[in-house]
Structures are given as C-alpha cells and as structure tokens.
Amino acid sequence: MLIRDEVPEDTQAIEALTVVAFKDKPYSAGTEYIIVNRLRDAGALALSLVAELDGKIVGHVAFSLVTINEEDKGWYGLGPISVQPELQKQGIGSKLIQIGLARILEMGARGCILLGNPEYYQRFGFRSYPELIYEGSPAPEDFMAIPFYNEIPNGQVEYHIAFYTSP
C-alpha cells in the first residue's frame, strides 16, 4: 500500500470513495464528499492523503485548519476520513491518520481535533479536553483533540465554513 499526497487526477476517485464509505452510516448526513470538495475548492485542504492499493485509491484523509475563538492557533481538524468498506478494519485508516498527524506536525501544527468514536481514536492519543468546546458535537466525549505540545487552548472550536453550509 502506498500513502501519498492527493493529486488533481484523484478528485473523482476520492469523491466516489467518500460517498461509498459513508453510505448508510447512521452518523452521516451523506455530505462528507461535499465537504472535501468544498475544502479543495476553497484552497483549505491543508493536507489531503490517499491510500493506494494496486493502483486504486482505497483510502483518503483530509486535514484543514480550525479556529479557536475565531483565531488561527495552529490547530487542524482531521476529517473526513474514508476507507473502502470491504477494506475497513485492515489498518488503512490507521496508517492514513498516523502519517497525516506526523505530516501536520512537520507543517507546524500545535494540535489536531476531530469528531468521532472515542473507542477508535483514543488509540492515536486523542481524548476529550473540557477547555476545547465544539457546539456541533452530539456528545462531548466524541469531540477529541491531540495536542502536540503541552498547550491546550481554551475556547470555541470552529471548522472551515465548508463543514457548515448545506449541500
């Protein structure tokens, strides 16, 4: 398996993968592919990695800057992340996350946030921090962060506008 940066020719494959990866998921509104496209169109995909297996894209992860109290504090949001359904639970998503976190750290990130299942994401070091607030979280424990330094900012976290506009 090859993990590499997204290139323009990957756009359609990433969209198709994202649609199928989130299809019929109870926590999904089915707009994840729209979010990725809007981030890309806005130049807000700070890092976009694909997992390629036998020449086919089977995984994708997006990272974009977030604000805390309407300020850029060097924190990123992880997501959406997609893996071909029949290849899930085989380490593709984990590899994308590990490489992605290392890459944003190299880019100067102070930390990373996400909204997801604690049972899955805690293995990477994510956990809930009461000083970071995200009003869009259905459950506070689902909003997690991983600081890269010993600093946890206090405040309201906002993703890029691409996450909030209707399809």
N, C-alpha and C positions, 0 to 999 in steps of 0.2 A: 504494500500500500504506500502511496505517495501522498504526502501532505504538502500543498503548495498554495501560493497566493492565487486568488481569483484572477483570471484574465477576461477581457471583453467577450471572447467566444464562449465563456462559461455561463453567461446570463440565462439563457433559456433552460439549460440543464439544471441550474440552481433553482430556478422558479419551479420547474416540474418536480424536482426532488422535494422542495419545501411543501408544495401542495400535497403530495402523497404522504410525506412524513407526518403531517398534522391532520390528515383526513380522519374524521370520526373520533378525534381525541376530545374528551369531554371538557377539557380546559382550554380548547382552542376555538377562536371565533372564525377560523379559516382565513385570516388576513395576514398571516406571517409572511407569505410571499410578497404581498403588497408592501409590507414594512421594509423588507430587504430591498425591493425595487426603489422605493421612495428614498431610503438611505443612500443608495447608489446614485440616484438622480440628483440628490442634493449635495453630493460630494461628502457625505457624512459617514461613509463606511471607513472607519479608521483602519480596520483590518478585516479582511474577508478571506478566509481559508477554505479550501476544498480538500476532500479526501478522494483520491482517485485509485480505483482498483481495476486492473485490466483495461485501462483507457477510458473507464466510465466514472463519472462523478457519483459517489455514493454517500458523501457527507459534506456538510457545509456549516460554518460558524461565522457569525457576524459580531464585530465589536464596534461600538460607537461611543463617542464622548457623552457623558451625562453632566448635568449641572447640579450643584448642591447650593441651595438658597440662591438660585439664579446665577451662580458663579462657576466658572471653569476652575476646578480644583485638581485637575489632572486625573480624574476618575473616569472609568469606562464602564459601559454596560455590555454584558455578554448576552447575545441572543438577537435573533432566533438562532437555534442550532437544530440541524436536521440530519437524520441518517435514514438511508433506505430502509423501510420497515423490515424486510426479511433479513437485514444485516445488523439490526439493533441487538444490543447486549453482546457484542463481539469486540468491543474496545475502540471502535471508530470514533464515537463521540468523545470518549475519554482522551484519546490522542489529540483530537482537534482542540479540546479545552486546554490540555497541558501545553501544547505548542503555542496556542493563542495567548495564554496567560504569560508565558515566557516572552513572547514577542512584544506584547504591550508593555511589559516591564522594561524591555530594552528600549522601547519608544519613550520612556519616561513616565509611565503611569504610576500614580500613587496608590491605586487600588482598583478593584473591579466589583460591580454589583450585578445581581441578577434576580429574577423572579422565577422560582422553580421548586422542585421537590427536594426538601432538606435531606431525605434519605440518600438521594443520588449525589447532590452537590457538596455535601459535607466532606466527602472523601477527598475533595480537592482543596479543602481548607476554608470553604465558605461557611459562614454562620451568621445568625441574626445579631445585629447591633442596635440597641434601642435608640442610640443617638442619630441613626440614619432612618429617615421616615420616607415611605413611599405610599401615598394615599391610594394608589391603584391596586394594592395588594389585597387579594381576597382574605388572606390570613397573614398576620405579621411574621410568623415563622417561615413563610415562603419567600420573604424578601431578605436576601442574604448578601453579604459582602466578604471580600477578602482584601485586607489591607496589605500593601507590600512593605510598609514601614510601620512604625508604632504610632501612627496618627490616624484617628478616626474622626472625620469632620462631623459636626453637629448640624443637622438640618434636613430640609426637604429635598429629596432627590427627584429630578425630572429627566426622563429620557428625551431624545430628539423628538421634534414635532411629528416625525414620520410615524411614531408609535400611537399617536392620539387622533389623527384625522380619520374620518370614516372612508371606507372604500369608494 
